[in-house]
């Protein structure tokens, strides 16, 4: 059996300040397989972004461990809520920022960047500044900047939340198709249950804080083509949405109680 790309084992984490301790995560364990698209949903403030930061190595868990597949030599890419493109650099220069910082800029990297720009429909905009692009185009540019580093695991922290609804639908579908075509593994944090269902192979539902894994829901949809937009028309979509909504609304009800 192939080793997972990522294993999270019994992850616990608390925030500390002068007022005391706030427990964020308790005993979080799950795996992500190669090529799998995992979504994580849960009540606001339950620790979803904290969990991504721990996976990325930006925070240290209090206990538990993060195991990356050494055989695959997994690199992690992290795409945040905002595109964080540098306004004084062209799109081309923004995309090459990672290789510049890591001293890995080569002709091969430049060729890959050009291919990604072409594949994502941004080649003719490579010499533009971010202010000259639409919100959706900037998110694509941010994804290219991440993908040019050739990650094996892509972390997506609500990357479409700053977009208007119509643009969000189109961009999330485009990026979902791009990620699937690349064959890399991905973890998406989102508050949008329809988005989670349309993009993911599997959905983890977290409880209210301190978060535990409340449910692990595989997403099997009967659709003629495996695309995010087609997924929303699947006959199973409504029942799965209602299941997710009940899981999360039950957690909010506990808070009110």
N, C-alpha and C positions, 0 to 999 in steps of 0.2 A: 504494500500500500504506500502510495506517495505521501511524503511528509507535507503537512500544510505549509503554506507560505508564512503564516503567522499563527502563533499560539499565545493566547492570554491566559495565564494560570493564576487564579485566586487573587486578582488585583484588588487591593484596598488602598484608599487614599482619603486624607483629611486635609482641610485648610485650617491654618492656625493664625490667630491674631491676638491682640491684647484682651479681647473679650472671651477667648477660649477656643475651643475646637469645633469645627463644623465637618461632620463626616459626609463625604461626597460619594464614595464608591465602596461597596462591600462585596468581596468574594466574587468578582467578575471573571468568568472563565468562558472562553469560546475559541474557535479556530476559524481561519479563512483559508480556503483551498485555492490552488492555482487557477486563475481565470474566473474566480467567483466574484460576484458583485453583491456585497452585503450592505444593507441599510440598517441604521440604528435609530429608533424613535423612542419617545418617552415624554413625560411632562416637562414643561419649561423649568430649567434650573436643576434638573436631576443629575447632571454630570456628564452629559454626552460629549461636550467639547473637552472637558477634563480628560476623559478617556482617550480621545484622539491625541491630546497633547502628551499623554503617557506613552502611547504607542509610538509617537514620533520622537520620543526621547527628550522632549522639552520639560517634562516633569518626571520625578522619580516616584514610583509607587512606595507606599509605606511597607507593604508586603506583597508577595506574589512576584511573578516574573513575566517578561515579554520575551518570547523566543521567535527569532526570525530564522527562516530556513537557510542554513549556512551553505548547503550544496547549491542552492539557487543564487546565493550572494545577493539577497534582496536589498535593493535600494528603496527608500521611502520618499515619495513625493507628497507635498502637502499643499492643497488648494484651499484658500481661506474665503470668508464671506465677501471681502472686498478684493478687487483685482490687484491692488497695490503696485500698479505699473508706475514707473518713474516718469513723471511728466516731461522732464528735460531730455529724455532719451527717446529715440525713435522706437517703433515696435520691434524692428530688427535688433537694435541694441538691447532692448528689454529682454528679448528672448534669449540672447546670448549672455545675459548677466551671470547665470549660474556657472556655465563653463569658464567664464572669466574669473569668477571668485575662486573656483576650485582648481584653477590653472589646468583645465582640461580642454580648452578651446583648440580645436583642430579642424582641418579641412573636412574630415568626416562629420564632425558636429555641425559645421556650417551647412553641409549637404543635407543632413538630417533636418535641420531647421528650415531650410528651403522646401524640402519635401512636405513637412508638416504644415507650413504656411500655404502651400499649394493644396494639400488635402483638405484643409480647413477653410479654404476660400479667402485667405487673407494675403496672398502673395502680392497683389497689387497695392496693398496698404502698408507694406513693410517699412517704407520710408516716412510714413506719417507719424505724428505724435499721438499719444493716447487721447488727448482732448478732441482730436479729429475723428474719433471712432465712436460708434454707438455703444451702449452698455453691453449688448450681446457680443459685439465684436471684441470688446475689451476682455470679456470673460474667455472667449476663444483664445485670444493672445496669451492670457494668463495660463490657460491649460497648455498651450504650446511651450511656454517657458518652463512649465513643470515637466512635460513629456520629453523635452530635449535632453533632460538628464537621465532618461531611460530608466524610470523607476519600475520596480517589480510589484510594488504596492502603492496605490494612490489613495490618499486620505482627502476626503471632500467635506469640509465643514460648512454646510449650508451655502454652497458657492453661487446659488441662483437667487438668494433671498433679497438682494438689492435691486433686482430687475422687476419691471412691471409684469403683470400676470401673463399677458400674451407673449411677451418676449421670453419670459421664464419657461413657458411651455415649449417653445421652439428651441431655445438654447439647451435646456435640459435634455430634450430628445436628441439633439445633434451631438452633444457631449456624451450622452449615454451610448449612442451608436459608435462614436469614435473609440470609447474605452473598450467596448465589447470587441470591436474589430482588432484592437491592439493585443488582446489576449491577456492583459495584465489584470491583477486582482485590485479590487477597490472597496473602500468602506465609505459610505455616505451617511452623514448626519443631516437630518431634515425634520422640520415640523410638519411638512406637507405629506400627508398619508398617501394621497394619490401619486405623488412624485415617487415615494418609496416603492409603491406597488408597481409602478410602470417601469422602474429602472432595475430593481433588485431581483436576485435569485432567491434571497432569503432575508427575513427581517427579524432583528432582535428588538424586543420591547423591554425597555427598562422601567422599573418601578420609580416612584417618587424617591427623593433623597432621604437617606443614603441609598443609592441605586443598587439594585440587584437585577439579574436577568429574570424578568417575569414570564416571558414566552419567547419561543424560537419558532418562527413561522416560515416554512418553505413556500415559495411563490411558484405555482404551476398554473400557467394560463393557456387556454386553448385559443391560439391565434395563428393566422396564416403566415405571418412573418414576425420574427422576434425583434420588434422595435418598440420604443417607449410609447409612441402615439397609438400603435395598434393595440398595445396592452390595455389601454383605457376602454376599449370596446369589447374586451374578453368577457364571456358569460360569468366567469368566476370573480370578476373584479369587484362587483358590488358586495358580495358576501365577505370577501377578504377585507374590504374597506370597513364594513360594519364591525367585523371582528377586531380590527385594530382600534377603531374608535371606542368600542366598549372597553378594551383593555386599558386605554389611556384615560377615558372618562371615569372609570372606576378609581384610578389613582387620584384624580382631582377630587372625587367625592370623599375619599379618605381624608384629604387635607381639610375639606370643609367640615367634616365630622369632628 
